[in-house]
Amino acid sequence: MKTYLILICVLLVSINSFGQNTPRVYSVKYFYSSDGGWVSDDTTLSLSTNRIVVQRGSSTKSWECEYKGVRTRQVDKNTSFKYHYYLTKDNIKLIVSDYKEVKHNGVFYYRIVFNGQTLLAL
């Protein structure tokens, strides 16, 4: 019985740690430009607990990062937003909404703030 319990515990821990390092992949469709409009984009953003990878066309850039967990921003008593928060070694902040919260052209998108720039992604 003890062996069975230990085996189950080891299995649960390994499944949990595997799920946390599996990358979340976002397809960035728009970014907010400095002139105040949305610009169409085609970038893939992959996030894991220790790495951020940005792929645009044939070029790829990556950063080591640290997953800082989920932060909650309370707007009022009935509304709150949850964000996944990452921080790179270069002090670049990445915040990703927990659900699709921005509607643009009739489609809901995840809000991503990457080093101060707002992106909309599926």
C-alpha positions as CSV (number, residue, x, y, z in Angstrom):
1,M,0.0,0.0,0.0
2,K,2.9,2.4,0.9
3,T,4.6,1.7,-2.4
4,Y,1.3,2.3,-4.3
5,L,0.9,5.7,-2.5
6,I,4.5,6.7,-3.2
7,L,4.1,5.8,-6.9
8,I,0.9,7.9,-7.2
9,C,2.6,10.9,-5.5
10,V,5.6,10.7,-7.9
11,L,3.3,10.4,-10.9
12,L,1.3,13.5,-9.8
13,V,4.4,15.6,-9.2
14,S,5.9,14.6,-12.6
15,I,2.6,15.4,-14.4
16,N,2.3,18.7,-12.7
17,S,5.9,19.8,-13.5
18,F,5.5,18.7,-17.1
19,G,2.3,20.8,-17.5
20,Q,4.0,23.9,-16.1
21,N,6.9,23.8,-18.6
22,T,4.7,23.0,-21.6
23,P,4.8,26.2,-23.7
24,R,1.7,28.3,-24.2
25,V,1.7,29.4,-27.9
26,Y,0.0,32.6,-29.0
27,S,-0.5,33.9,-32.5
28,V,-0.1,37.7,-32.4
29,K,-2.5,39.3,-34.9
30,Y,-2.2,43.0,-34.0
31,F,0.0,45.4,-32.1
32,Y,-0.8,48.9,-30.9
33,S,1.4,51.5,-32.7
34,S,2.7,54.8,-31.3
35,D,0.4,56.7,-33.6
36,G,-2.6,55.3,-31.8
37,G,-3.9,52.6,-34.2
38,W,-3.8,48.8,-34.5
39,V,-1.3,47.4,-37.0
40,S,-1.8,43.9,-38.4
41,D,1.0,41.4,-37.4
42,D,1.9,37.8,-37.9
43,T,4.1,36.8,-35.0
44,T,4.2,33.6,-32.9
45,L,4.9,33.9,-29.2
46,S,5.8,30.8,-27.2
47,L,5.9,31.1,-23.4
48,S,7.2,28.5,-20.9
49,T,8.1,28.9,-17.3
50,N,11.7,29.6,-18.2
51,R,11.8,30.8,-21.8
52,I,10.1,33.3,-24.1
53,V,10.4,32.8,-27.9
54,V,9.3,35.3,-30.5
55,Q,9.2,34.1,-34.1
56,R,8.4,36.6,-36.9
57,G,8.9,35.3,-40.4
58,S,12.2,33.5,-40.6
59,S,13.8,35.3,-37.6
60,T,13.6,34.1,-34.0
61,K,14.5,35.8,-30.8
62,S,14.4,34.2,-27.3
63,W,14.9,35.2,-23.7
64,E,15.4,33.3,-20.5
65,C,12.6,34.3,-18.1
66,E,11.1,33.5,-14.8
67,Y,7.4,32.9,-14.4
68,K,6.1,35.1,-11.6
69,G,2.6,33.6,-11.3
70,V,-0.9,35.0,-11.8
71,R,-1.6,38.6,-10.8
72,T,-5.1,39.9,-10.3
73,R,-6.2,43.5,-11.1
74,Q,-9.5,44.5,-9.4
75,V,-11.4,47.1,-11.5
76,D,-14.4,47.3,-9.2
77,K,-16.2,45.0,-6.9
78,N,-17.7,42.9,-9.7
79,T,-14.8,43.0,-12.3
80,S,-11.3,41.7,-12.1
81,F,-8.7,40.7,-14.6
82,K,-6.1,37.9,-14.2
83,Y,-2.7,38.1,-15.9
84,H,0.2,35.7,-16.2
85,Y,3.4,37.6,-15.4
86,Y,6.9,36.8,-16.7
87,L,10.2,38.7,-16.1
88,T,13.3,38.2,-18.2
89,K,16.9,38.5,-17.1
90,D,17.1,41.8,-19.2
91,N,14.3,43.2,-17.0
92,I,11.7,42.9,-19.8
93,K,8.2,42.4,-18.5
94,L,5.6,40.3,-20.2
95,I,2.0,40.2,-19.0
96,V,-0.6,37.9,-20.7
97,S,-4.3,38.0,-19.9
98,D,-5.8,34.8,-18.5
99,Y,-8.6,34.9,-21.0
100,K,-9.6,36.7,-24.2
101,E,-10.6,40.1,-22.9
102,V,-10.2,42.5,-25.9
103,K,-12.6,42.7,-28.7
104,H,-11.3,44.0,-32.1
105,N,-13.2,43.8,-35.4
106,G,-15.7,41.4,-33.8
107,V,-13.1,38.9,-32.5
108,F,-12.0,38.5,-28.9
109,Y,-8.2,38.4,-28.3
110,Y,-5.7,37.8,-25.4
111,R,-4.1,41.0,-24.3
112,I,-0.3,40.8,-24.1
113,V,1.9,43.6,-22.9
114,F,5.4,42.9,-24.0
115,N,8.0,45.5,-22.8
116,G,5.3,48.2,-22.7
117,Q,3.8,47.4,-26.1
118,T,0.2,46.0,-26.3
119,L,-0.4,43.0,-28.6
120,L,-3.6,41.2,-29.4
121,A,-3.3,37.4,-29.9
122,L,-5.3,34.3,-30.5
